[in-house]
Amino acid sequence: MRHCIFHVDVNSAFLSFSAVKRLRENPSALDLRTVPSAVGGDVSKRHGVITAKSLPAKRYGIRTGEPVVSALKKCPDLILIPSDFSTYRSYSKALIHLLRQFSPLVEQASIDEAYLDMGVLNAPIDTAVQIKDQIRRQLGFTVNVGISTNKLLAKMASDFEKPDRVHTLWPEEISEKLWPLPLSSLYGCGRASASRLASYGMHTIGDAANAECGILQSILGERAGSCLWDSANGRGSATVTSEREAAKSYSNEQTTVHDIHRENYDRDMPPLLKSLSQQVARRLKQASVRALTIGIIVKTGTFRRFTRQLTLNQPTNDPARLFSVCESLMKELLFGADGLFQEKQVVRLVGVSAQHLETPAFEQLSLFDLRPPEKRNTAGSTPSVLLPSSPSAAPPSVPSAASASSASSVPSTAPVSSAAPVSSAAPVSSAAPVSSAALTSSAAPVSSAALTSSAASAPSASSLTSDKEQRLKQMLKQLNLRYGEGIVQRGTSSHKHP
């Protein structure tokens, strides 16, 4: 008996979730898991990137993150289906709910995988078989279950032969089951890192495990080399945490299928950036937050890591907004005067990040967004005020020109003395009543004809509104307010992460 950690991983998750939904809606429908099929891209236009694929599609060499155009060249009969994140979330919740029937300690690693702390078990394999079979019966899709004493080894075990299997990878089995595998299959070691190590004669996980840690650090960098050496020797955390801390930032990264350079930028970079922006935006919306700072991450072919960030005027979780900002930052980083492409660098990893998160209890609106749509100036930024975005928290009442005059004790036909000028630097209160003495203090009597003439020539509500706007603008200028899109923040690092 020993303490056991399980790793449960859904086989071809996104594709499986969609396939199960289709079969439940139409039992005679084709099971997408049995044919070459994939999720991702714009199905109608046949472009974008692959986000999930069936096992038959995998046999054609189709990989996650690969452009749809490239996948179709490998398999012209590939069936493409659109993403359905509502379905993915629904099945993911059902999976976690079922797993909690077997252990109170369930750590969801992603939408399609989770770790379970099973405690001390007499028959861990039997328990794992029971879990996977119950998932197949109740939810309709298959999973792999990996068993070990820590999370790393359990995850590696679940990635052995698929689908619908249970595998163990105990510490005493590392040399037999783990070390003969290619380095690229080790969790945390990407294809480029594996290729770099291969140039030094290290091809298997065992080669890296039996090398000196310092050698790996000299090749991949201190941190990355140390992490890879620990992983190759089966060292990892055994702590399963069932509760997640609130995230302080969100980011999604993806290693490119091919190096991106000046010649293939237009083909490969925009769809990848768009996909990553959508993933980050979706996570922001799921957490009901918005990000004020949007950034990009790039790792070059020499394993140098670069970042660019932009702090926005207003926080956002809109995928189109994220993509627009990231595309602008990426072009600056790669094509600018000191851009990476000028240095003949290539890109092997791309990421999108969102930081400085805000919960939208208040929504920042432009002051002049309160005007009628046809009178708003949509060009450029404007000073802003905070108004509650919740329907229950009504914004402060802004009186119109008509309501302002009715709040005063001045009759609607009474002329207003222009003897004392009003300073544009100070707001005029419409709530203060005007005394009768003040009304009768005019230097000369006013005839009824003058009253009639004054009433006829009184400014309209729209002109009063315009005058108020001008006074507000002057006030803001005197307060020396500055506003704009923000500051581009630059960052670079020579750390060579895998």
QUIKAZI-V965414 format. One line per field, one symbol per residue. ss: DSSP state (2 for helix, 1 for strand, 0 for the rest). phi: phi as a letter, one per 20 degrees, with the letter a starting at -180 (. if undefined). burial: I if it has 16 or more other ideal C-beta (glycine too) atoms within 10 Angstrom, else O. A space follows every 10 residues. Layout:
ss = ???
phi = ???
burial = ???
This chain:
ss = 0111111111 0022222222 2222200000 0222001110 0100001010 0110222200 0000001222 2222000011 1000222222 2222222220 0000011111 0011111111 1002222222 2222222220 0011111100 2222222200 0000011100 2222222200 0122200000 2222222200 0001222220 0022222222 0222222222 2200000000 0000000001 1111111111 0000222222 2222222222 2222220001 1111111111 0000111111 1111110022 2222222222 2222200002 2220001111 1111111100 0111112222 0022200000 0001111100 0000000000 2222222000 0000000000 0000000000 0000022220 0000000222 2222220000 2222222222 2222222200 0000000111 11100000
phi = .bfdddcdcf flggffgfff fffffbgeff fffecfbbdp megfelbocf dabffgfffe nfcfnfgggf ffffbgeged cffbffffff ffffffffff fdbfdcdfea fcbbdceeme cfcfffffff fffffffedn ddcdcdcadb ffffffffef gcelcccdbf gfegfeeeff ffgfefgnde fffffffffd ndddffgffe efgfffffed offfffffff ffemeafded dedefffeac bccbfffcge cgfdgfedfg ffffffffff ffffffelcc deddbcccde femedccccc eefcfbceff fgffffffff fffedfgdff ffemedddbc bcccclfcef fcdedfgeff fggfdfeeen ecgccecfef ffdffgfdff fffffffeee ffeffdfdfd fdffecfeee effdfffffe effcfdffff ffffffefff ffffffffff fffffffffm fcbrfpcfdd bbbefdef
burial = OOOIIIIIII IIIIIIIIII IIIOOOOOOO OIIOOIIIII IOOOOOIIII IIIIOIIOOI OIOIOIIIOI IIOOIOOIII IOIOIOOIOO IIOIIOOIIO OIIOIIIIOO IIIIIIIIOO IOOIOOIIOO IIOOIOOOII IIIIIIIIII IIIIIIIIII OIIOIIIIII OOIIOOIIIO IOIIOIOOII OIIIOIIOOO OIOIIIIIIO IOIOOIIOII IOOIIOIIII IIIIOIOIOI OOOOOOOOOI IIOIOIIOOI IOOOIOOIII IIIIIIIIII IIIIOOOOII IIIIIIIIII IOIIIIIIII IIOOIIIOIO IIIOIIIOII OIIIOOOOOI IOOOIIIIII IIIIOOIOOO OOOIIIOIOO OOOOOOOOOO OIIIOOIOOO OOOOOOOOOO IOOIIOOOOO OOOIIOOOOO OOOIOOOOOO OOOOOOOOOO OOOOOOOOOO OOOOOOOOOO OOOIIOOIOO IOOOIOOOOO OOOOOOOOOO OOOOOIII
